Amino acid sequence: MTDTEELEGLAIFVHGTLFGLHALSLFYNLARGNYKDATIHALAAGYDLCSGVKHYNYKNELARGIPNGT
């Protein structure tokens, strides 16, 4: 495993953790009726989910030997 693949794995972990925390905050704020903050957490969770998937796909491309993620 190369250094780049290890960094991609770390990025997947970080984005996954942030997604989970934002999801918890989303439900907490919905339960409390704080819809503005719930919306912000929903958007942030969506960003982290999409970013994590991009890192996951790029890591798989590196493992298969596809240069530059193309």
N, CA, C and O of each residue as an XYZ file, in Angstrom:
280
protein
N       0.859     -1.182      0.000
C       0.000      0.000      0.000
C       0.904      1.244      0.000
O       1.847      1.341      0.785
N       0.600      2.169     -0.877
C       1.406      3.380     -0.985
C       0.960      4.413      0.042
O      -0.089      4.278      0.671
N       1.782      5.444      0.194
C       1.429      6.531      1.112
C       0.135      7.216      0.697
O      -0.670      7.602      1.545
N      -0.066      7.369     -0.623
C      -1.278      8.017     -1.110
C      -2.509      7.195     -0.750
O      -3.539      7.750     -0.366
N      -2.405      5.885     -0.872
C      -3.540      5.026     -0.516
C      -3.841      5.104      0.985
O      -5.002      5.086      1.394
N      -2.793      5.190      1.793
C      -2.995      5.325      3.237
C      -3.663      6.653      3.574
O      -4.543      6.702      4.433
N      -3.253      7.730      2.907
C      -3.884      9.031      3.134
C      -5.344      9.023      2.697
O      -6.197      9.628      3.346
N      -5.623      8.342      1.605
C      -7.011      8.237      1.148
C      -7.845      7.457      2.163
O      -8.998      7.803      2.417
N      -7.266      6.410      2.741
C      -7.964      5.661      3.778
C      -8.254      6.518      4.998
O      -9.334      6.428      5.582
N      -7.296      7.349      5.384
C      -7.507      8.265      6.502
C      -8.600      9.277      6.173
O      -9.437      9.590      7.020
N      -8.591      9.785      4.953
C      -9.619     10.749      4.540
C     -11.008     10.113      4.564
O     -11.982     10.758      4.951
N     -11.097      8.850      4.152
C     -12.389      8.141      4.195
C     -12.864      8.035      5.639
O     -14.037      8.272      5.930
N     -11.956      7.681      6.542
C     -12.310      7.553      7.955
C     -12.780      8.886      8.533
O     -13.796      8.942      9.226
N     -12.046      9.951      8.250
C     -12.390     11.275      8.791
C     -13.755     11.730      8.270
O     -14.595     12.182      9.048
N     -13.976     11.614      6.970
C     -15.266     12.030      6.408
C     -16.407     11.161      6.942
O     -17.507     11.660      7.178
N     -16.152      9.874      7.130
C     -17.175      8.997      7.691
C     -17.528      9.379      9.115
O     -18.699      9.378      9.497
N     -16.502      9.710      9.907
C     -16.734     10.134     11.285
C     -17.507     11.446     11.328
O     -18.460     11.586     12.095
N     -17.098     12.399     10.509
C     -17.810     13.679     10.467
C     -19.250     13.497     10.003
O     -20.155     14.154     10.517
N     -19.468     12.606      9.033
C     -20.826     12.322      8.584
C     -21.675     11.819      9.748
O     -22.803     12.273      9.945
N     -21.130     10.885     10.514
C     -21.872     10.343     11.646
C     -22.207     11.391     12.688
O     -23.318     11.416     13.217
N     -21.256     12.252     12.981
C     -21.494     13.301     13.970
C     -22.529     14.312     13.479
O     -23.379     14.761     14.247
N     -22.452     14.660     12.211
C     -23.447     15.582     11.661
C     -24.836     14.940     11.634
O     -25.836     15.619     11.865
N     -24.901     13.641     11.354
C     -26.193     12.954     11.351
C     -26.798     12.951     12.758
O     -27.995     13.186     12.924
N     -25.964     12.685     13.768
C     -26.456     12.743     15.146
C     -26.977     14.136     15.492
O     -28.043     14.283     16.090
N     -26.214     15.144     15.110
C     -26.627     16.521     15.382
C     -27.896     16.883     14.622
O     -28.729     17.635     15.126
N     -28.044     16.355     13.422
C     -29.253     16.588     12.639
C     -30.479     16.087     13.390
O     -31.452     16.823     13.555
N     -30.436     14.845     13.843
C     -31.588     14.277     14.538
C     -31.825     14.955     15.887
O     -32.972     15.148     16.292
N     -30.758     15.311     16.576
C     -30.894     16.018     17.844
C     -31.612     17.354     17.640
O     -32.537     17.691     18.380
N     -31.180     18.100     16.639
C     -31.789     19.404     16.376
C     -33.214     19.279     15.865
O     -34.049     20.134     16.162
N     -33.510     18.243     15.110
C     -34.897     18.023     14.672
C     -35.797     17.739     15.872
O     -36.918     18.241     15.953
N     -35.294     16.928     16.801
C     -36.083     16.602     17.982
C     -36.339     17.832     18.844
O     -37.381     17.929     19.493
N     -35.399     18.769     18.856
C     -35.540     19.981     19.657
C     -36.272     21.091     18.913
O     -36.530     22.152     19.481
N     -36.607     20.856     17.651
C     -37.320     21.865     16.873
C     -36.433     22.965     16.334
O     -36.920     24.027     15.946
N     -35.139     22.721     16.306
C     -34.175     23.710     15.816
C     -33.883     23.398     14.339
O     -32.866     22.789     14.006
N     -34.797     23.829     13.474
C     -34.739     23.423     12.071
C     -33.620     24.099     11.285
O     -33.107     23.521     10.326
N     -33.241     25.294     11.667
C     -32.144     25.985     10.974
C     -30.838     25.210     11.148
O     -30.136     24.946     10.172
N     -30.515     24.846     12.385
C     -29.288     24.085     12.629
C     -29.377     22.681     12.037
O     -28.377     22.141     11.564
N     -30.570     22.091     12.061
C     -30.746     20.763     11.473
C     -30.447     20.806      9.974
O     -29.831     19.889      9.431
N     -30.883     21.866      9.316
C     -30.626     22.009      7.883
C     -29.131     22.135      7.605
O     -28.617     21.530      6.664
N     -28.445     22.913      8.416
C     -27.000     23.087      8.241
C     -26.271     21.762      8.439
O     -25.359     21.437      7.678
N     -26.667     20.995      9.456
C     -26.036     19.695      9.689
C     -26.361     18.711      8.563
O     -25.520     17.886      8.205
N     -27.555     18.788      8.008
C     -27.911     17.920      6.889
C     -27.022     18.217      5.679
O     -26.551     17.299      5.007
N     -26.799     19.489      5.409
C     -25.939     19.862      4.280
C     -24.495     19.423      4.516
O     -23.839     18.909      3.610
N     -24.008     19.629      5.731
C     -22.638     19.229      6.051
C     -22.493     17.708      5.982
O     -21.472     17.207      5.512
N     -23.502     16.974      6.443
C     -23.458     15.513      6.366
C     -23.436     15.062      4.906
O     -22.705     14.138      4.552
N     -24.223     15.704      4.070
C     -24.223     15.381      2.647
C     -22.870     15.620      2.002
O     -22.410     14.825      1.183
N     -22.235     16.726      2.380
C     -20.899     17.024      1.853
C     -19.904     15.947      2.263
O     -19.140     15.451      1.435
N     -19.915     15.583      3.553
C     -18.967     14.574      4.029
C     -19.225     13.218      3.398
O     -18.283     12.480      3.111
N     -20.490     12.880      3.179
C     -20.814     11.617      2.533
C     -20.273     11.594      1.106
O     -19.634     10.623      0.701
N     -20.521     12.644      0.352
C     -20.031     12.717     -1.033
C     -18.507     12.711     -1.094
O     -17.916     12.055     -1.952
N     -17.883     13.438     -0.190
C     -16.422     13.481     -0.170
C     -15.832     12.126      0.188
O     -14.836     11.706     -0.401
N     -16.432     11.449      1.138
C     -15.958     10.114      1.516
C     -16.055      9.134      0.358
O     -15.151      8.326      0.147
N     -17.144      9.203     -0.390
C     -17.317      8.322     -1.555
C     -16.269      8.629     -2.617
O     -15.731      7.712     -3.237
N     -15.973      9.904     -2.832
C     -14.949     10.267     -3.820
C     -13.580      9.726     -3.407
O     -12.839      9.202     -4.240
N     -13.247      9.853     -2.125
C     -11.969      9.307     -1.648
C     -11.943      7.786     -1.783
O     -10.914      7.216     -2.147
N     -13.051      7.132     -1.497
C     -13.140      5.679     -1.615
C     -12.924      5.247     -3.061
O     -12.160      4.317     -3.323
N     -13.586      5.909     -3.995
C     -13.429      5.565     -5.416
C     -12.008      5.812     -5.889
O     -11.454      5.008     -6.638
N     -11.409      6.926     -5.455
C     -10.038      7.232     -5.867
C      -9.066      6.203     -5.309
O      -8.132      5.792     -5.998
N      -9.281      5.780     -4.057
C      -8.411      4.770     -3.465
C      -8.497      3.462     -4.242
O      -7.478      2.807     -4.461
N      -9.698      3.073     -4.662
C      -9.852      1.861     -5.464
C      -9.171      1.990     -6.818
O      -8.590      1.027     -7.320
N      -9.240      3.178     -7.409
C      -8.557      3.398     -8.687
C      -7.050      3.299     -8.520
O      -6.368      2.745     -9.382
N      -6.524      3.825     -7.429
C      -5.091      3.699     -7.165
C      -4.690      2.234     -6.995
O      -3.648      1.806     -7.492
N      -5.520      1.477     -6.291
C      -5.223      0.070     -6.044
C      -5.228     -0.731     -7.348
O      -4.471     -1.691     -7.495
N      -6.085     -0.331     -8.293
C      -6.133     -1.038     -9.582
C      -5.084     -0.532    -10.556
O      -4.913     -1.106    -11.632
N      -4.374      0.539    -10.197
C      -3.315      1.053    -11.046
C      -3.766      2.010    -12.113
O      -3.062      2.209    -13.103
N      -4.936      2.615    -11.934
C      -5.406      3.603    -12.895
C      -4.715      4.934    -12.577
O      -4.898      5.472    -11.486
N      -3.923      5.473    -13.514
C      -3.154      6.673    -13.225
C      -4.023      7.938    -13.104
O      -4.962      8.133    -13.876
N      -3.701      8.772    -12.145
C      -4.334     10.082    -11.949
C      -5.844     10.012    -11.744
O      -6.537     11.010    -11.941
N      -6.350      8.882    -11.363
C      -7.784      8.767    -11.095
C      -8.661      8.899    -12.318
O      -9.850      9.195    -12.195
N      -8.091      8.683    -13.516
C      -8.892      8.815    -14.744
C      -9.274      7.470    -15.303
O      -9.947      7.398    -16.332
